[in-house]
Amino acid sequence: MTFPAWYSTYSRRLFFDMHLPDWTRPGQSAGDQHALREISTRFEPEELIKTFVRARINVAVIFAKCQYGNFYYNTHIGHKHAGLGDLDFLGEMVKQAHRHDIRVIAYYSNMWDTEAARLHPDWMAEEADGSYSYNRWPTMSLLSPYRDLVHSHLTELMTNYEVDGMWSDILSDLPTFDRYTRERYQQDFGEDMPRSSQQPGWINMVRWQQNILYEYLDGCYQLVKRIRPEAAYIINFYGTPYALSSQGLSFKHLKLSDMGSSEGYTEWQGLIFPSFAARYMRSGMNGGPFEILTGRFVHTWDFTVRPRAQMRFEAFSVVANGGAISIDDEPYQDGQIEPAVYDIIENIYSEIERRESVLHGAKPVPYAALYVSQKVRELDEVLNRSKPLSVGLTPVSNLNPSDSDMLPGCLGTFKALTEAHIPVEIVDDRPESFATLSQYKVVFLSNILTLSTAEMDALRQYVATGGALIATGATSLYDDQGTRLANFALADLFGVDFVKRGDFTFPYIQFHDSPITQNLIRRPLPHYMAMWEIKKNTDEVQVAATRRNPLIETSGQTYYHNNQPPPDVDTGEPAVVYRTYGRGRVIYCAALPESNYARLGHEPYRRLIANMVIWAANELPPIRTEGLLNTEIITNLLGKDWIVHLVSGFPQRSVRFGQYHTADTIEEIVIIPNVRLTIPPTVNAVYRVPSGEILPIVRTSTEASITIPSIEDWETLRLVGDFE
C-alpha cells in the first residue's frame, strides 16, 4: 500500500480537542443554560498557527463537527456554532496552517450527535432494555437515515475545504438494538437479536455488528476518497484489548484507515500503555503509519497541565516505537489556549525533531511476538468472570474463576518482557499477520483460548521449521463459539493433555532444576487462581515445575489466616513443561504467571516469563543490561544499522485508599550514571544521537559492551554494523 510521505514523516501532531456546547440551541443543556457564555467567541486562527509553528507542530486535528453536532465551518447543512459569528474557523485554520506546511485533519464525530438526536429522536440507538442511548452523549444508529446525513456532511466538507484528512471518531458505541438494527438483523438471520452476552448467539451478533460498522465506514471512506483521493481517512481505533469486542472496532476495520490512530492516555491505562498501544497499532496497520494520542491533562480533559517530564516520557515512548505522537489539548471555552502547554510541546517536539533522521524509516528488530486474537476478545466478553477489585487489605485468592483472563494476560506478558529488555512485537489472528511468524524467534500465546485450523497449522509449521512457542493456561481449549473442548487442540504440540481445571483456587508453583528455572526461586510461588491439571502424552516432555496444592481450599467455614493457605506437599504433577518439536522448542505452562504479574507485580513471575522466552528462542536478546526496570530498550533497524532507544520514566509513590490511588505521575527527569549495555560483537562503532559522540566498545572473548556515561529520559544510539 502506497501513501503520501507525510503520513509517516510528519510525526509531531496536535489534537485540538473542542466539543463546545452552543447553549443558544435547545437540547444542548437540558434547558439549564441559555446564554452563549462566550463559548467559541475568541478563536484567533492566525495566532493559533503561530503558536503551533513555535511548538514545532506539523499536523493538527481541527474540528469540523463535534459531539454536540455543532459545526466549526460555514456549513449549509448543519448548525454552525453561534459563538463563531462570521468566522469560518476550520477554513481559516486550513489557510493559515498550509502557509507554514502544517497539515490539517478535520475531526468528525460519528455516533454521538446531540443536534441530530434532538431533530430526529427516532434515529437514535437503543440500549438492550429498549431505552434510548442517551448517556451524556446521544448515540445515533448507523443503520438509520442518519447515515445519509453523515454522507451529506462529508460531501460538503471534502468538497469545500482543502483539508489533508478526516479523523473519524466515536465508532465504538455498539451494540445497539434500535428498530433499524433489529429489522436488519431479522432480515439477515430470521430471528431476534440476543440482548445479553449470556444469551445464545451473542458472539455471532457481535461479529455481525462489526460487519455493519465496516459497511458504514466503507461508505464514508469511498466518499472521502472520491472527492479528495489524497486526503487521509483516519479511524479513531478504540479497539485495543481494553475495549469490549461488542463495542464495535476490530483490526479488520483498519483496512479502511490510511493510518492507525488510538488514544493512549496513561490516566486510563497506566504508564505502560503508550508503548503497548504503539506496538498494537503497528501490528494492526501491518507496519503502516500510525499515531498515538497522549494528553496534556493529569486527568482527561480537566484543564490541568501534566508535568513536562511525564509528557516527554509518553511522547518518546511512542516515537521510539515507530509512531507519530499527537498531544491532546483543549482550549478554554472562548477559544483561547493555555500557553504553558505549548511551551512543553515545543520542548518535546524540538527533541523529537533532532532525532527524526533515525526515526523515519526505522523498523523493529524482531525477536519475540506476543499473539493477540480478535476471537479471544469476543470469547473473553462472554466467559470472563474476573472478580471486582477488593477493598480489603489482601487480594482474594481466586481472582478469576473462569478460563478466560485476556487483558491481564496480554498486558502482564508485555510488562514482563519490556522490563526484562526483551524485544516484543504484536502478531494477531488475521492471516496477513500470523503469516509473519517466521520473522520471530519465539511466539507467546497468553491463554489464547481458540485458534482456527489455519492458525494451528501455521504454528505447527513454524515450530517444526525452527520457531519456538510458549502457551499458557487454556490456550486452544475452546472453539470459536466459546465451547470448551475435551482436550487442547494443540495437545500434540504441547506434549500434554488437558485433564481438568484444578480444584484448588490458591495453588503454588514449585520450580525444579531445568534450563528454564535458572536463577528462579525454589520456594513455592503462589498462583492466585486455579491452575489447569495436565498429564504428559509423550516421553519427550520434560518438567520444569510442578503444582503444589494449598493445605486447604478456603470456604466460609474453613479458612487459614486471611484466606491464603500455605502450600501442602508437592503433587508431582506438571505445571511447566518443555520439549523440542522438529527443529523448534515448545513450552506449555498450566498457569497464568503473566496474569498474576499484571495484578500483583511479584518479581518471580516476571523472571519465569523472561526465562521461558529466552530458553525457547535459544538466543539471548540483542541488547542486554542489568536492572533498569523503568527503562524501556527499543531496538530498530535503519538501513544496515541498529538504532537503540532507551526511554526512562520514574513515577512518584502513590497514596492508596479503598479503590482510589494517586494518578501515575512523573515530575522529575532522573539522570542515571554509567549504564552498561551488552551489544552484538559484530558492531563496528557506536554513536550517540544527536550529539555524534563516539562510545568506546569493550571487547572480550565472549561479548562486546559499551558504557554510556549517563542517560536521562531519552537516550538514542546508532550501532554501526551490517544488520540487514
Buried (B, 14 or more C-beta within 10 A) or exposed (E): EEEBEBBBBBBBBBBBBBBBBBBBBEBBBEEEBEEBBEBBBBBBBEEBBEBBBEBBBBBBBBBBBBBBBBBBBBBEEBBBBBBBEEBBBBBBBBBBBBEEEBBBBBBBBBBBBBBBBBEBEEBBBBBBEEEBBBEEBBBBBBBBBBBEBBBBBBBBBBEBBEBBBBBBBBBBBBBBBBEBBBEBBEEEEEEEBBBEBEEEBBBEBBBBBBEBBBEBBEBBBEBBBEBBEEBBBBBBBBBBBBBBBBBBBBBBBBBBBBBBBBBBBBBEBBBBBBBBBBBBBBBBBBBBBBBBBBBBBBEBBEEBBBBBBBBBBBBBBBBBBBBBBBBBBBBEBBBBBBEEBBBBBBBBBEBBBEBEBBBBBBEBBBBBBBBBBBBBBBBBBBBBEBEEEEEEEEBBBBBBEBBBBBBBBBBBBBBBBBBBBBBBBBBBBBEEBBEBBEBBBBBBBBBBBBBBEEBBEBBBBBBEEEBBBBBBBBBBBBBBBBEBBEBBBBBBBBBBBBEEBBEBBBBBBBBBEBEBBEEBEEEBBBBBBBBBBBEBBBEEBBBBBBBBBBBBBBEEEEBEEEBBBBBBEBBEBBBBBBBBBBEBBBBBBBBBBBBBBBBBEBEBBBBBBBBBBBBBBBEEBBBBBEEBEBBBBBBBBBEEBBBBBBBBBBBBEEEEEEEEEEBBBBEBBEEBEEBEBBBBBEBEEBBBBBEEEEBEBEEEEEEBBBEBEEBEBBBBBBBBBEBE
